[in-house]
């Protein structure tokens, strides 16, 4: 079975459990999502921690002790118990993917859409807000953008969410123009 499907099943189990517990207390779900985000971001940032979790030579008890020392005082007991469960099932190598899938489920429930916006230069806050509002209007979701700069796009922007890419960059427009001109030239030569 693919890593994605396994991660989704674990994440969905945790999410379902939290939905049950948070029936009357939406803050519990929000707090759990914050805890899961902490675990995910820590795993994402630490290549060494991921290597330890994937290393078959490192004892199971040592992996558990390491994760407990990092997260025990920073997350809910339920999240620690879930991490222990993942370790017991010997799925610690996909813990980061499980956390990412959980966050995707949470975002879907809350109507949140995380987007990556790339521009050629740093853009001012008012332009960021305008771009965010336009993306919210198009997607009909609460957009949480993360911005990055890539000089290679020359101008304009690229926005990516899920499998969708909105490419309004000068680079892509120039590439389309080059392609059209080369097609026109090849047609005129025939």
OpenMM code with the backbone's topology and positions (N, CA, C; nanometers):
from openmm import Vec3, app, unit

residues = "UNK UNK UNK UNK UNK UNK UNK UNK UNK UNK UNK UNK UNK UNK UNK UNK UNK UNK UNK UNK UNK UNK UNK UNK UNK UNK UNK UNK UNK UNK UNK UNK UNK UNK UNK UNK UNK UNK UNK UNK UNK UNK UNK UNK UNK UNK UNK UNK UNK UNK UNK UNK UNK UNK UNK UNK UNK UNK UNK UNK UNK UNK UNK UNK UNK UNK UNK UNK UNK UNK UNK UNK UNK UNK UNK UNK UNK UNK UNK UNK UNK UNK UNK UNK UNK UNK UNK UNK UNK UNK UNK UNK UNK UNK UNK UNK UNK UNK UNK UNK UNK UNK UNK UNK UNK UNK UNK UNK UNK UNK UNK UNK UNK UNK UNK UNK UNK UNK UNK UNK UNK UNK UNK UNK UNK UNK UNK UNK UNK UNK UNK UNK UNK UNK UNK UNK UNK UNK UNK UNK UNK UNK UNK UNK UNK UNK UNK UNK UNK UNK UNK UNK UNK UNK UNK UNK UNK UNK UNK UNK UNK UNK UNK UNK UNK UNK UNK UNK UNK UNK UNK UNK UNK UNK UNK UNK UNK UNK UNK UNK UNK UNK UNK UNK UNK UNK UNK UNK UNK UNK".split()
positions = [
    Vec3(0.0844, -0.1169, 0.0000),
    Vec3(0.0000, 0.0000, 0.0000),
    Vec3(0.0899, 0.1244, 0.0000),
    Vec3(0.0466, 0.2275, -0.0716),
    Vec3(0.1292, 0.3478, -0.0835),
    Vec3(0.1378, 0.4227, 0.0495),
    Vec3(0.2447, 0.4982, 0.0648),
    Vec3(0.2672, 0.5774, 0.1860),
    Vec3(0.1513, 0.6750, 0.2068),
    Vec3(0.1070, 0.7356, 0.0960),
    Vec3(-0.0026, 0.8317, 0.1050),
    Vec3(-0.1279, 0.7674, 0.1641),
    Vec3(-0.1635, 0.6503, 0.1155),
    Vec3(-0.2862, 0.5845, 0.1635),
    Vec3(-0.2748, 0.5445, 0.3099),
    Vec3(-0.1587, 0.4940, 0.3493),
    Vec3(-0.1377, 0.4558, 0.4894),
    Vec3(-0.1425, 0.5796, 0.5777),
    Vec3(-0.0722, 0.6844, 0.5367),
    Vec3(-0.0707, 0.8096, 0.6141),
    Vec3(-0.2118, 0.8656, 0.6267),
    Vec3(-0.2872, 0.8618, 0.5176),
    Vec3(-0.4243, 0.9125, 0.5202),
    Vec3(-0.5103, 0.8341, 0.6192),
    Vec3(-0.4948, 0.7033, 0.6213),
    Vec3(-0.5758, 0.6209, 0.7132),
    Vec3(-0.5462, 0.6541, 0.8596),
    Vec3(-0.4197, 0.6675, 0.8923),
    Vec3(-0.3832, 0.7034, 1.0296),
    Vec3(-0.4340, 0.8434, 1.0640),
    Vec3(-0.4126, 0.9372, 0.9725),
    Vec3(-0.4551, 1.0754, 0.9956),
    Vec3(-0.6070, 1.0827, 1.0096),
    Vec3(-0.6768, 1.0103, 0.9262),
    Vec3(-0.8229, 1.0102, 0.9303),
    Vec3(-0.8737, 0.9505, 1.0614),
    Vec3(-0.8062, 0.8497, 1.1124),
    Vec3(-0.8438, 0.7904, 1.2415),
    Vec3(-0.8296, 0.8928, 1.3540),
    Vec3(-0.7156, 0.9612, 1.3571),
    Vec3(-0.6939, 1.0640, 1.4589),
    Vec3(-0.7955, 1.1765, 1.4437),
    Vec3(-0.8196, 1.2177, 1.3211),
    Vec3(-0.9132, 1.3272, 1.2959),
    Vec3(-1.0546, 1.2884, 1.3401),
    Vec3(-1.0952, 1.1664, 1.3078),
    Vec3(-1.2275, 1.1187, 1.3498),
    Vec3(-1.2412, 1.1146, 1.5006),
    Vec3(-1.1390, 1.0662, 1.5687),
    Vec3(-1.1392, 1.0622, 1.7140),
    Vec3(-1.1516, 1.2031, 1.7725),
    Vec3(-1.0768, 1.2961, 1.7177),
    Vec3(-1.0817, 1.4336, 1.7666),
    Vec3(-1.2155, 1.5000, 1.7363),
    Vec3(-1.2739, 1.4692, 1.6220),
    Vec3(-1.4070, 1.5235, 1.5909),
    Vec3(-1.5104, 1.4755, 1.6922),
    Vec3(-1.5000, 1.3480, 1.7297),
    Vec3(-1.5899, 1.2932, 1.8322),
    Vec3(-1.5732, 1.3651, 1.9647),
    Vec3(-1.4487, 1.3811, 2.0063),
    Vec3(-1.4193, 1.4452, 2.1342),
    Vec3(-1.4527, 1.5940, 2.1328),
    Vec3(-1.4439, 1.6561, 2.0157),
    Vec3(-1.4629, 1.8011, 2.0053),
    Vec3(-1.6042, 1.8395, 1.9618),
    Vec3(-1.6986, 1.7482, 1.9752),
    Vec3(-1.8355, 1.7781, 1.9320),
    Vec3(-1.8863, 1.9098, 1.9882),
    Vec3(-1.8704, 1.9277, 2.1164),
    Vec3(-1.9204, 2.0485, 2.1822),
    Vec3(-1.8102, 2.1497, 2.2097),
    Vec3(-1.6873, 2.1166, 2.1713),
    Vec3(-1.5747, 2.2024, 2.2051),
    Vec3(-1.4813, 2.2147, 2.0842),
    Vec3(-1.5128, 2.3089, 1.9958),
    Vec3(-1.4346, 2.3293, 1.8733),
    Vec3(-1.2893, 2.3673, 1.9049),
    Vec3(-1.2680, 2.4293, 2.0199),
    Vec3(-1.1325, 2.4711, 2.0596),
    Vec3(-1.0407, 2.3503, 2.0772),
    Vec3(-1.0964, 2.2359, 2.1164),
    Vec3(-1.0165, 2.1144, 2.1326),
    Vec3(-0.9568, 2.0718, 1.9987),
    Vec3(-1.0367, 2.0778, 1.8947),
    Vec3(-0.9890, 2.0425, 1.7601),
    Vec3(-0.8829, 2.1422, 1.7130),
    Vec3(-0.9063, 2.2707, 1.7392),
    Vec3(-0.8098, 2.3737, 1.7001),
    Vec3(-0.6770, 2.3554, 1.7737),
    Vec3(-0.6843, 2.3232, 1.9025),
    Vec3(-0.5628, 2.3009, 1.9819),
    Vec3(-0.4875, 2.1782, 1.9299),
    Vec3(-0.5617, 2.0728, 1.8985),
    Vec3(-0.4986, 1.9514, 1.8457),
    Vec3(-0.4315, 1.9805, 1.7120),
    Vec3(-0.4960, 2.0590, 1.6270),
    Vec3(-0.4366, 2.0940, 1.4983),
    Vec3(-0.3089, 2.1749, 1.5183),
    Vec3(-0.3096, 2.2612, 1.6175),
    Vec3(-0.1897, 2.3380, 1.6505),
    Vec3(-0.0769, 2.2454, 1.6970),
    Vec3(-0.1118, 2.1454, 1.7785),
    Vec3(-0.0138, 2.0470, 1.8253),
    Vec3(0.0412, 1.9643, 1.7092),
    Vec3(-0.0473, 1.9199, 1.6218),
    Vec3(-0.0054, 1.8407, 1.5062),
    Vec3(0.0841, 1.9254, 1.4160),
    Vec3(0.0507, 2.0521, 1.4017),
    Vec3(0.1327, 2.1426, 1.3226),
    Vec3(0.2730, 2.1549, 1.3822),
    Vec3(0.2817, 2.1607, 1.5139),
    Vec3(0.4118, 2.1653, 1.5812),
    Vec3(0.4927, 2.0396, 1.5504),
    Vec3(0.4287, 1.9238, 1.5596),
    Vec3(0.4974, 1.7974, 1.5313),
    Vec3(0.5428, 1.7954, 1.3848),
    Vec3(0.4521, 1.8333, 1.2950),
    Vec3(0.4856, 1.8331, 1.1523),
    Vec3(0.6021, 1.9271, 1.1233),
    Vec3(0.5931, 2.0495, 1.1722),
    Vec3(0.6980, 2.1488, 1.1453),
    Vec3(0.8326, 2.1055, 1.2037),
    Vec3(0.8290, 2.0412, 1.3201),
    Vec3(0.9528, 1.9910, 1.3804),
    Vec3(1.0139, 1.8815, 1.2941),
    Vec3(0.9315, 1.7892, 1.2488),
    Vec3(0.9812, 1.6812, 1.1626),
    Vec3(1.0286, 1.7355, 1.0283),
    Vec3(0.9581, 1.8330, 0.9758),
    Vec3(0.9956, 1.8939, 0.8480),
    Vec3(1.1299, 1.9650, 0.8597),
    Vec3(1.1519, 2.0309, 0.9716),
    Vec3(1.2735, 2.1104, 0.9901),
    Vec3(1.3950, 2.0272, 1.0291),
    Vec3(1.3729, 1.9096, 1.0874),
    Vec3(1.4844, 1.8318, 1.1390),
    Vec3(1.5090, 1.7043, 1.0572),
    Vec3(1.6036, 1.7137, 0.9682),
    Vec3(1.6427, 1.5973, 0.8877),
    Vec3(1.6977, 1.4874, 0.9787),
    Vec3(1.7680, 1.5288, 1.0847),
    Vec3(1.8272, 1.4324, 1.1780),
    Vec3(1.7193, 1.3513, 1.2506),
    Vec3(1.6137, 1.4189, 1.2932),
    Vec3(1.5047, 1.3493, 1.3628),
    Vec3(1.4371, 1.2502, 1.2688),
    Vec3(1.4134, 1.2913, 1.1458),
    Vec3(1.3537, 1.1993, 1.0482),
    Vec3(1.4444, 1.0797, 1.0246),
    Vec3(1.5750, 1.1029, 1.0193),
    Vec3(1.6714, 0.9935, 0.9979),
    Vec3(1.6693, 0.8965, 1.1154),
    Vec3(1.6599, 0.9483, 1.2363),
    Vec3(1.6523, 0.8617, 1.3552),
    Vec3(1.5271, 0.7756, 1.3500),
    Vec3(1.4147, 0.8365, 1.3145),
    Vec3(1.2884, 0.7617, 1.3099),
    Vec3(1.2909, 0.6520, 1.2036),
    Vec3(1.3618, 0.6749, 1.0958),
    Vec3(1.3676, 0.5762, 0.9873),
    Vec3(1.4767, 0.4720, 1.0075),
    Vec3(1.5678, 0.4973, 1.0995),
    Vec3(1.6820, 0.4096, 1.1194),
    Vec3(1.6410, 0.2836, 1.1972),
    Vec3(1.6546, 0.1646, 1.1363),
    Vec3(1.6157, 0.0408, 1.2046),
    Vec3(1.7110, 0.0010, 1.3178),
    Vec3(1.8298, 0.0605, 1.3220),
    Vec3(1.9274, 0.0279, 1.4258),
    Vec3(1.8897, 0.0943, 1.5591),
    Vec3(1.8262, 0.2112, 1.5518),
    Vec3(1.7855, 0.2826, 1.6728),
    Vec3(1.6691, 0.2071, 1.7368),
    Vec3(1.6828, 0.1777, 1.8663),
    Vec3(1.5807, 0.1011, 1.9377),
    Vec3(1.4480, 0.1763, 1.9406),
    Vec3(1.3433, 0.0968, 1.9386),
    Vec3(1.2069, 0.1495, 1.9456),
    Vec3(1.1895, 0.2352, 2.0711),
    Vec3(1.2413, 0.1896, 2.1823),
    Vec3(1.2282, 0.2628, 2.3090),
    Vec3(1.3040, 0.3956, 2.3039),
    Vec3(1.4165, 0.3998, 2.2329),
    Vec3(1.4918, 0.5245, 2.2184),
    Vec3(1.4157, 0.6254, 2.1323),
    Vec3(1.3536, 0.5769, 2.0260),
    Vec3(1.2733, 0.6648, 1.9407),
    Vec3(1.1588, 0.7252, 2.0209),
    Vec3(1.0950, 0.6409, 2.0999),
    Vec3(0.9830, 0.6871, 2.1830),
    Vec3(1.0320, 0.7910, 2.2838),
    Vec3(1.1442, 0.7647, 2.3474),
    Vec3(1.1993, 0.8579, 2.4465),
    Vec3(1.2353, 0.9920, 2.3818),
    Vec3(1.2904, 0.9877, 2.2626),
    Vec3(1.3274, 1.1108, 2.1917),
    Vec3(1.2026, 1.1931, 2.1605),
    Vec3(1.1018, 1.1280, 2.1044),
    Vec3(0.9783, 1.1991, 2.0702),
    Vec3(0.9082, 1.2532, 2.1952),
    Vec3(0.9099, 1.1757, 2.3025),
    Vec3(0.8497, 1.2226, 2.4278),
    Vec3(0.9245, 1.3443, 2.4814),
    Vec3(1.0570, 1.3397, 2.4751),
    Vec3(1.1344, 1.4527, 2.5281),
    Vec3(1.1084, 1.5807, 2.4475),
    Vec3(1.0798, 1.5659, 2.3207),
    Vec3(1.0540, 1.6836, 2.2366),
    Vec3(0.9116, 1.7357, 2.2548),
    Vec3(0.8123, 1.6452, 2.2557),
    Vec3(0.6734, 1.6883, 2.2449),
    Vec3(0.5878, 1.6759, 2.3717),
    Vec3(0.6333, 1.6018, 2.4707),
    Vec3(0.5473, 1.5703, 2.5846),
    Vec3(0.4915, 1.6939, 2.6558),
    Vec3(0.5725, 1.7954, 2.6773),
    Vec3(0.5258, 1.9139, 2.7494),
    Vec3(0.4699, 2.0213, 2.6567),
    Vec3(0.4670, 1.9929, 2.5272),
    Vec3(0.4219, 2.0924, 2.4308),
    Vec3(0.2929, 2.0544, 2.3598),
    Vec3(0.2480, 1.9305, 2.3782),
    Vec3(0.1274, 1.8855, 2.3085),
    Vec3(0.0321, 1.8162, 2.4044),
    Vec3(-0.0910, 1.8012, 2.3584),
    Vec3(-0.1931, 1.7307, 2.4367),
    Vec3(-0.1529, 1.5843, 2.4544),
    Vec3(-0.2028, 1.5241, 2.5601),
    Vec3(-0.1757, 1.3826, 2.5868),
    Vec3(-0.2258, 1.2956, 2.4714),
    Vec3(-0.3382, 1.3332, 2.4136),
    Vec3(-0.3944, 1.2560, 2.3030),
    Vec3(-0.2977, 1.2491, 2.1845),
    Vec3(-0.2277, 1.3566, 2.1571),
    Vec3(-0.1313, 1.3580, 2.0458),
    Vec3(-0.0109, 1.2700, 2.0800),
    Vec3(0.0361, 1.2771, 2.2040),
    Vec3(0.1463, 1.1898, 2.2481),
    Vec3(0.1035, 1.0435, 2.2392),
    Vec3(-0.0188, 1.0140, 2.2834),
    Vec3(-0.0704, 0.8765, 2.2746),
    Vec3(-0.0775, 0.8301, 2.1293),
    Vec3(-0.1176, 0.9205, 2.0408),
    Vec3(-0.1247, 0.8847, 1.8990),
    Vec3(0.0147, 0.8571, 1.8436),
    Vec3(0.1117, 0.9401, 1.8799),
    Vec3(0.2500, 0.9174, 1.8355),
    Vec3(0.2988, 0.7815, 1.8860),
    Vec3(0.2667, 0.7485, 2.0124),
    Vec3(0.3027, 0.6172, 2.0669),
    Vec3(0.2383, 0.5047, 1.9869),
    Vec3(0.1118, 0.5240, 1.9494),
    Vec3(0.0393, 0.4254, 1.8698),
    Vec3(0.1080, 0.4038, 1.7346),
    Vec3(0.1475, 0.5141, 1.6710),
    Vec3(0.2173, 0.5058, 1.5421),
    Vec3(0.3488, 0.4296, 1.5588),
    Vec3(0.4191, 0.4557, 1.6687),
    Vec3(0.5440, 0.3839, 1.6961),
    Vec3(0.5184, 0.2352, 1.7183),
    Vec3(0.4134, 0.2022, 1.7931),
    Vec3(0.3800, 0.0615, 1.8189),
    Vec3(0.3511, -0.0136, 1.6893),
    Vec3(0.2898, 0.0558, 1.5956),
    Vec3(0.2570, -0.0058, 1.4666),
    Vec3(0.3750, -0.0008, 1.3692),
    Vec3(0.4895, 0.0486, 1.4186),
    Vec3(0.6124, 0.0569, 1.3404),
    Vec3(0.5962, 0.1420, 1.2141),
    Vec3(0.5226, 0.2522, 1.2286),
    Vec3(0.4996, 0.3443, 1.1175),
    Vec3(0.5652, 0.4797, 1.1408),
    Vec3(0.6649, 0.4841, 1.2309),
    Vec3(0.7312, 0.6099, 1.2632),
    Vec3(0.7993, 0.6731, 1.1422),
    Vec3(0.8332, 0.5920, 1.0425),
    Vec3(0.8981, 0.6454, 0.9234),
    Vec3(0.8056, 0.7353, 0.8412),
    Vec3(0.6735, 0.7249, 0.8626),
    Vec3(0.5798, 0.8106, 0.7888),
    Vec3(0.5046, 0.9058, 0.8825),
    Vec3(0.5584, 0.9281, 1.0004),
    Vec3(0.4922, 1.0168, 1.0971),
    Vec3(0.4710, 1.1567, 1.0393),
    Vec3(0.5690, 1.2086, 0.9690),
    Vec3(0.5561, 1.3423, 0.9091),
    Vec3(0.4414, 1.3442, 0.8079),
    Vec3(0.4313, 1.2417, 0.7253),
    Vec3(0.3248, 1.2348, 0.6253),
    Vec3(0.1877, 1.2223, 0.6910),
    Vec3(0.1816, 1.1486, 0.8017),
    Vec3(0.0555, 1.1358, 0.8756),
    Vec3(0.0123, 1.2726, 0.9278),
    Vec3(0.1067, 1.3463, 0.9841),
    Vec3(0.0756, 1.4791, 1.0375),
    Vec3(0.0311, 1.5737, 0.9251),
    Vec3(0.0967, 1.5654, 0.8095),
    Vec3(0.0582, 1.6490, 0.6953),
    Vec3(-0.0839, 1.6158, 0.6502),
    Vec3(-0.1170, 1.4881, 0.6446),
    Vec3(-0.2515, 1.4480, 0.6040),
    Vec3(-0.3563, 1.4955, 0.7048),
    Vec3(-0.3227, 1.4886, 0.8338),
    Vec3(-0.4146, 1.5383, 0.9355),
    Vec3(-0.4416, 1.6871, 0.9133),
    Vec3(-0.3363, 1.7625, 0.8891),
    Vec3(-0.3521, 1.9069, 0.8674),
    Vec3(-0.4352, 1.9348, 0.7420),
    Vec3(-0.4233, 1.8516, 0.6411),
    Vec3(-0.5060, 1.8665, 0.5207),
    Vec3(-0.6534, 1.8432, 0.5534),
    Vec3(-0.6809, 1.7408, 0.6340),
    Vec3(-0.8186, 1.7135, 0.6753),
    Vec3(-0.8752, 1.8289, 0.7573),
    Vec3(-0.7932, 1.8814, 0.8466),
    Vec3(-0.8352, 1.9948, 0.9296),
    Vec3(-0.8655, 2.1168, 0.8423),
    Vec3(-0.7759, 2.1462, 0.7488),
    Vec3(-0.7970, 2.2601, 0.6602),
    Vec3(-0.9250, 2.2442, 0.5793),
    Vec3(-0.9492, 2.1230, 0.5315),
    Vec3(-1.0701, 2.0964, 0.4536),
    Vec3(-1.1947, 2.1210, 0.5384),
    Vec3(-1.1929, 2.0740, 0.6618),
    Vec3(-1.3074, 2.0926, 0.7520),
    Vec3(-1.3308, 2.2398, 0.7807),
    Vec3(-1.2233, 2.3157, 0.7971),
    Vec3(-1.2336, 2.4575, 0.8323),
    Vec3(-1.2483, 2.5486, 0.7096),
    Vec3(-1.2433, 2.4920, 0.5896),
    Vec3(-1.2542, 2.5739, 0.4686),
    Vec3(-1.1307, 2.6571, 0.4429),
    Vec3(-1.0159, 2.6041, 0.4819),
    Vec3(-0.8890, 2.6746, 0.4653),
    Vec3(-0.8168, 2.6196, 0.3426),
    Vec3(-0.7596, 2.7104, 0.2651),
    Vec3(-0.6822, 2.6708, 0.1487),
    Vec3(-0.5442, 2.7337, 0.1593),
    Vec3(-0.4443, 2.6510, 0.1755),
    Vec3(-0.3058, 2.7006, 0.1842),
    Vec3(-0.2500, 2.7105, 0.0429),
    Vec3(-0.1971, 2.8272, 0.0116),
    Vec3(-0.1429, 2.8495, -0.1223),
    Vec3(0.0023, 2.8940, -0.1132),
    Vec3(0.0765, 2.8603, -0.2163),
    Vec3(0.2137, 2.9098, -0.2304),
    Vec3(0.2122, 3.0124, -0.3418),
    Vec3(0.2505, 3.1326, -0.3094),
    Vec3(0.2539, 3.2401, -0.4074),
    Vec3(0.3995, 3.2785, -0.4312),
    Vec3(0.4399, 3.2749, -0.5572),
    Vec3(0.5769, 3.3094, -0.5947),
    Vec3(0.5733, 3.4341, -0.6812),
    Vec3(0.6568, 3.5305, -0.6464),
    Vec3(0.6686, 3.6542, -0.7236),
    Vec3(0.8151, 3.6755, -0.7595),
    Vec3(0.8377, 3.7635, -0.8553),
    Vec3(0.9755, 3.7912, -0.8984),
    Vec3(1.0491, 3.8787, -0.7979),
    Vec3(0.9750, 3.9630, -0.7282),
    Vec3(1.0315, 4.0510, -0.6258),
    Vec3(0.9390, 4.0486, -0.5049),
    Vec3(0.9904, 4.0928, -0.3925),
    Vec3(0.9078, 4.1044, -0.2722),
    Vec3(0.7972, 4.2055, -0.3004),
    Vec3(0.6730, 4.1689, -0.2666),
    Vec3(0.5624, 4.2611, -0.2944),
    Vec3(0.5125, 4.3235, -0.1640),
    Vec3(0.4592, 4.4458, -0.1724),
    Vec3(0.4126, 4.5146, -0.0519),
    Vec3(0.2869, 4.4486, 0.0070),
    Vec3(0.2603, 4.4779, 0.1328),
    Vec3(0.1479, 4.4171, 0.2055),
    Vec3(0.0143, 4.4414, 0.1369),
    Vec3(-0.0092, 4.5638, 0.0860),
    Vec3(-0.1384, 4.5925, 0.0234),
    Vec3(-0.1607, 4.5050, -0.0996),
    Vec3(-0.0559, 4.4773, -0.1747),
    Vec3(-0.0659, 4.3898, -0.2912),
    Vec3(-0.0876, 4.2441, -0.2474),
    Vec3(-0.0217, 4.2044, -0.1382),
    Vec3(-0.0427, 4.0696, -0.0835),
    Vec3(-0.1877, 4.0518, -0.0426),
    Vec3(-0.2436, 4.1529, 0.0235),
    Vec3(-0.3839, 4.1456, 0.0669),
    Vec3(-0.4786, 4.1397, -0.0521),
    Vec3(-0.4499, 4.2184, -0.1551),
    Vec3(-0.5334, 4.2180, -0.2751),
    Vec3(-0.5276, 4.0815, -0.3443),
    Vec3(-0.4094, 4.0246, -0.3533),
    Vec3(-0.3925, 3.8924, -0.4146),
    Vec3(-0.4670, 3.7863, -0.3331),
    Vec3(-0.4561, 3.7950, -0.2014),
    Vec3(-0.5261, 3.7017, -0.1123),
    Vec3(-0.6780, 3.7114, -0.1316),
    Vec3(-0.7299, 3.8334, -0.1374),
    Vec3(-0.8741, 3.8538, -0.1570),
    Vec3(-0.9202, 3.7974, -0.2907),
    Vec3(-0.8406, 3.8181, -0.3958),
    Vec3(-0.8759, 3.7633, -0.5275),
    Vec3(-0.8760, 3.6113, -0.5269),
    Vec3(-0.7762, 3.5508, -0.4611),
    Vec3(-0.7721, 3.4047, -0.4509),
    Vec3(-0.8912, 3.3525, -0.3712),
    Vec3(-0.9297, 3.4240, -0.2651),
    Vec3(-1.0468, 3.3830, -0.1857),
    Vec3(-1.1749, 3.3916, -0.2680),
    Vec3(-1.1850, 3.4946, -0.3519),
    Vec3(-1.3034, 3.5093, -0.4353),
    Vec3(-1.3111, 3.3953, -0.5376),
    Vec3(-1.1967, 3.3606, -0.5970),
    Vec3(-1.1921, 3.2546, -0.6985),
    Vec3(-1.2194, 3.1172, -0.6360),
    Vec3(-1.1585, 3.0908, -0.5208),
    Vec3(-1.1672, 2.9570, -0.4611),
    Vec3(-1.2840, 2.9410, -0.3641),
    Vec3(-1.3387, 3.0543, -0.3169),
    Vec3(-1.4469, 3.0543, -0.2173),
    Vec3(-1.4045, 2.9848, -0.0877),
    Vec3(-1.2773, 3.0039, -0.0527),
    Vec3(-1.2229, 2.9480, 0.0710),
    Vec3(-1.1400, 3.0546, 0.1410),
    Vec3(-1.1109, 3.0286, 0.2672),
    Vec3(-1.0226, 3.1159, 0.3439),
    Vec3(-0.8788, 3.0817, 0.3042),
    Vec3(-0.8138, 3.1706, 0.2325),
    Vec3(-0.6806, 3.1452, 0.1784),
    Vec3(-0.5741, 3.1887, 0.2790),
    Vec3(-0.4788, 3.0997, 0.3026),
    Vec3(-0.3613, 3.1321, 0.3838),
    Vec3(-0.2401, 3.1184, 0.2914),
    Vec3(-0.1926, 3.2321, 0.2410),
    Vec3(-0.0819, 3.2258, 0.1465),
    Vec3(0.0542, 3.2240, 0.2152),
    Vec3(0.1490, 3.1578, 0.1524),
    Vec3(0.2893, 3.1699, 0.1920),
    Vec3(0.3611, 3.2242, 0.0689),
    Vec3(0.4422, 3.3253, 0.0906),
    Vec3(0.5048, 3.3965, -0.0200),
    Vec3(0.6518, 3.3597, -0.0327),
    Vec3(0.6969, 3.3535, -0.1569),
    Vec3(0.8397, 3.3337, -0.1833),
    Vec3(0.8767, 3.4161, -0.3060),
    Vec3(1.0041, 3.4397, -0.3210),
    Vec3(1.0543, 3.5195, -0.4328),
    Vec3(1.1409, 3.4298, -0.5211),
    Vec3(1.1151, 3.4361, -0.6515),
    Vec3(1.1957, 3.3645, -0.7501),
    Vec3(1.2157, 3.4573, -0.8695),
    Vec3(1.3342, 3.5110, -0.8831),
    Vec3(1.3635, 3.6082, -0.9886),
    Vec3(1.3469, 3.5485, -1.1279),
    Vec3(1.3486, 3.4171, -1.1403),
    Vec3(1.3402, 3.3514, -1.2713),
    Vec3(1.2048, 3.3721, -1.3389),
    Vec3(1.1003, 3.4056, -1.2610),
    Vec3(0.9692, 3.4239, -1.3250),
    Vec3(0.9564, 3.5626, -1.3877),
    Vec3(1.0574, 3.6480, -1.3681),
    Vec3(1.0726, 3.7793, -1.4304),
    Vec3(0.9710, 3.8839, -1.3824),
    Vec3(0.8484, 3.8490, -1.3677),
    Vec3(0.7445, 3.9421, -1.3235),
    Vec3(0.6151, 3.8665, -1.3066),
    Vec3(0.5124, 3.9324, -1.2541),
    Vec3(0.3852, 3.8653, -1.2314),
    Vec3(0.3938, 3.7751, -1.1093),
    Vec3(0.3131, 3.6685, -1.1108),
    Vec3(0.3123, 3.5767, -0.9969),
    Vec3(0.2691, 3.4375, -1.0405),
    Vec3(0.2982, 3.3417, -0.9548),
    Vec3(0.2463, 3.2055, -0.9682),
    Vec3(0.1830, 3.1704, -0.8344),
    Vec3(0.0634, 3.1147, -0.8384),
    Vec3(-0.0036, 3.0701, -0.7163),
    Vec3(-0.0350, 2.9222, -0.7322),
    Vec3(-0.0019, 2.8442, -0.6285),
    Vec3(-0.0276, 2.7009, -0.6334),
    Vec3(-0.1041, 2.6601, -0.5103),
    Vec3(-0.2122, 2.5861, -0.5309),
    Vec3(-0.2879, 2.5252, -0.4227),
    Vec3(-0.3376, 2.3896, -0.4715),
    Vec3(-0.3120, 2.2889, -0.3900),
    Vec3(-0.3478, 2.1537, -0.4314),
    Vec3(-0.2791, 2.1201, -0.5626),
    Vec3(-0.3572, 2.0751, -0.6600),
    Vec3(-0.3038, 2.0397, -0.7914),
    Vec3(-0.3192, 2.1530, -0.8923),
    Vec3(-0.3629, 2.2688, -0.8474),
    Vec3(-0.3900, 2.3807, -0.9361),
    Vec3(-0.2775, 2.4834, -0.9305),
    Vec3(-0.2375, 2.5298, -1.0475),
    Vec3(-0.1370, 2.6350, -1.0574),
    Vec3(-0.1952, 2.7475, -1.1419),
    Vec3(-0.1928, 2.8669, -1.0857),
    Vec3(-0.2290, 2.9866, -1.1615),
    Vec3(-0.0966, 3.0532, -1.1975),
    Vec3(-0.0653, 3.0528, -1.3259),
    Vec3(0.0640, 3.1059, -1.3699),
    Vec3(0.0418, 3.2353, -1.4468),
    Vec3(0.0608, 3.3466, -1.3794),
    Vec3(0.0491, 3.4787, -1.4405),
    Vec3(0.1866, 3.5445, -1.4442),
    Vec3(0.2884, 3.4629, -1.4686),
    Vec3(0.4251, 3.5148, -1.4693),
    Vec3(0.4640, 3.5601, -1.6096),
    Vec3(0.5535, 3.6556, -1.6140),
    Vec3(0.6065, 3.7039, -1.7418),
    Vec3(0.6804, 3.5908, -1.8130),
    Vec3(0.7509, 3.5093, -1.7368),
    Vec3(0.8266, 3.3980, -1.7948),
    Vec3(0.7342, 3.3053, -1.8737),
    Vec3(0.6205, 3.2675, -1.8156),
    Vec3(0.5301, 3.1755, -1.8862),
    Vec3(0.4667, 3.2427, -2.0068),
    Vec3(0.4384, 3.3726, -1.9965),
    Vec3(0.3829, 3.4444, -2.1111),
    Vec3(0.4841, 3.4508, -2.2254),
    Vec3(0.6102, 3.4747, -2.1925),
    Vec3(0.7149, 3.4762, -2.2948),
    Vec3(0.7329, 3.3382, -2.3576),
    Vec3(0.7243, 3.2328, -2.2765),
    Vec3(0.7364, 3.0964, -2.3293),
    Vec3(0.6213, 3.0640, -2.4243),
    Vec3(0.4990, 3.1065, -2.3890),
    Vec3(0.3832, 3.0832, -2.4776),
    Vec3(0.4004, 3.1608, -2.6087),
    Vec3(0.4498, 3.2838, -2.5985),
    Vec3(0.4731, 3.3650, -2.7168),
    Vec3(0.5798, 3.3015, -2.8054),
    Vec3(0.6903, 3.2543, -2.7462),
    Vec3(0.7970, 3.1880, -2.8206),
    Vec3(0.7439, 3.0642, -2.8919),
    Vec3(0.6620, 2.9875, -2.8223),
    Vec3(0.6061, 2.8650, -2.8805),
    Vec3(0.5146, 2.8988, -2.9980),
    Vec3(0.4303, 3.0005, -2.9803),
    Vec3(0.3389, 3.0400, -3.0869),
    Vec3(0.4160, 3.0905, -3.2084),
    Vec3(0.5189, 3.1727, -3.1835),
    Vec3(0.5986, 3.2244, -3.2943),
    Vec3(0.6710, 3.1125, -3.3680),
    Vec3(0.7246, 3.0157, -3.2943),
    Vec3(0.7950, 2.9047, -3.3597),
    Vec3(0.6970, 2.8183, -3.4401),
    Vec3(0.5731, 2.8049, -3.3919),
    Vec3(0.4713, 2.7315, -3.4683),
    Vec3(0.4362, 2.8063, -3.5951),
    Vec3(0.4196, 2.9403, -3.5823),
    Vec3(0.3865, 3.0220, -3.6981),
    Vec3(0.4976, 3.0171, -3.8023),
    Vec3(0.6215, 3.0213, -3.7567),
    Vec3(0.7347, 3.0156, -3.8496),
    Vec3(0.7399, 2.8813, -3.9192),
    Vec3(0.7167, 2.7728, -3.8447),
    Vec3(0.7225, 2.6400, -3.9063),
    Vec3(0.6073, 2.6214, -4.0041),
    Vec3(0.4912, 2.6820, -3.9770),
    Vec3(0.3771, 2.6734, -4.0717),
    Vec3(0.4053, 2.7533, -4.1989),
    Vec3(0.4693, 2.8676, -4.1833),
    Vec3(0.4975, 2.9521, -4.2999),
    Vec3(0.6079, 2.8914, -4.3885),
    Vec3(0.6930, 2.8087, -4.3324),
    Vec3(0.7991, 2.7435, -4.4090),
    Vec3(0.7460, 2.6281, -4.4922),
    Vec3(0.6294, 2.5796, -4.4581),
    Vec3(0.5723, 2.4653, -4.5329),
    Vec3(0.4985, 2.5086, -4.6521),
] * unit.nanometer
topology = app.Topology()
chain = topology.addChain("A")
for resn in residues:
    res = topology.addResidue(resn, chain)
    for name in ("N", "CA", "C"):
        topology.addAtom(name, app.Element.getBySymbol(name[0]), res)
